[in-house]
Amino acid sequence: MTEEEVAEKMAIYDKLCEEASQYAHLCDFKDGVCARGGQSCCILQPGERRDACDQLDRANGCRITSLPCKIWFCGFLRDLHPELDAKIAEWKEKASLLPHMLFFQSRTDYENSLRGS
């Protein structure tokens, strides 16, 4: 991928992160516990070798800007805020232009993956 293509993809990534950040307050968790009373989304699925995302600081939350994590909202939160459905659909459509994004992946790691680093 050329540097111009990487810059174009990262501009989309940054724009989506900026938009999604306006809704981050809806995910309310402290010390790894979700507002709905269970584990946060940052806890990995059963069978994983780790019990939580490496970027999760139990006291302060996420230490990185990970677009897939930011634009994903659980069913509980979506039930509380149905007005998000159209916005989430819009974000997912734009994010489909960004190849190979992974949950729990920092912005820097994603950019490096586009460059083949």
Secondary structure, DSSP 8 states (H G I E B T S, - for coil): --HHHHHHHHHHHHHHHHHHHTTGGGS-EETTEETTSSB-TTS--TT-SSSS-TTEETTTEESS--HHHHH---HHHHHH-TTHHHHHHHHHHHHTTSTT--TT--HHHHHHHHHT-
